[in-house]
Amino acid sequence: MAENTKELSNKEMQLVTISKYTATGDQAKLKDAVNEALDKGLTVNEVKDAMVQLYAYTGFPRSLNALNVLMNTVNERNANGVATEEGKAAAKTILGADAMAEGTKTQTELVGGEVKGALFDFAPASDQYLKSHLFGDIFASDVLNWREREIVTVAALEALSDVDSQLNAHRGIAKHNGVTDAQLKAISKAVHDENNVSPFPAGAFNEGYAQYFSGKSWLAPLNSEEVGIHNVTFEPTSRNDWHVHHGASQILVVVGGKGWYQEAGKPAQALAAGDVVYIAPEIKHWHGATADSYFSHLAMTVQKEGVSVTWMEPVSDAEYKDLKWEHK
């Protein structure tokens, strides 16, 4: 198990950014990230190894596109005389039947126990490919260590949607390999900062309403004619206080991240992009982000005389911590 440090190293943070843009397919930002990583000491082979590994988690198209960005960037740097270190190559490769045995051993040690289950009984070929190819062939490379590989995997899964079970599993594997809870939060924050939660701008820090929020939020006015529309973005764990709308209903359209909506006396509702919530007047409620994700929604309210909001007590930490996010 790798030694814990308080913060992710420069190398690890560069790998997080590269993994994020490999997963999302944003090639322009990936090129910037690759240049920055190479400028700050990562080698071509380290970046290459991360991108090759990610085909198992993000698919061949994303991986191949990322490798193409890396290749073109390296060629440009070489043509312009920019120092670029190739780095060491993998010390060993595993082929044939040995890959299955070596991969099984690697997977067991990486995870901390034997990996089995109904899914692999149902589709044994997937178990074979994971063990022999991913953990046998790819993990045989010592260009990146296991801790770094799990950071790469977690960052990529953070950038994808609807892969919570895999993300949570790899968070656990990362912790088994020396990544702390604080470092996992740093990965999540690096992937999901307020400016890339949704296609809409995050706007400015929500200073005017900060007293009614537990945690940071940002507010971007989008329309003020007839229907007021604001994009509201919450950092992880941030939520607004219980409150009631008077004189008009409100509609929330979720545009990014994971969050909660709860009416008084009812269970909290898990929210994800595409969900729509209608809030009738005089209904006591709150909404906000989950503990592990930024959250963004459009808030829409008819602009007319007599519309107001009554702010009430905060959502207690005890209430909030008991929530278990499961989107339906």
Buried (B, 14 or more C-beta within 10 A) or exposed (E): EEEEEEEBEEBBBBBBBBBBBBBBBBBEBBBBBBBEBBEEEBBBBBBBBBBBBBBBBBEEEBBEBBBEBBEEBBEEBEEEEEEBEEBEEEEEEBEEEEBBEBBBEBBBEBBEEEBEEEEBEEEEEEBBBBBBBBBBBBBBBEBBEBBBBBBBBBBBBBBBEEBBEBBEBBBBBBBBBBBBEEBBEBBBBBBBEBEBBBEBBBBEEBEEBEEBBBBBBBBBEBEEEEBBBBBBBBBBBBBBBBBBBEBBBBBBBBBBBBBBBBBEEEEBBBBBBEBEBEBEEEBBBBBBBBBBBBBBBBBBBEEEEEBEBEEBEBBEEEEBEEBEBEEE
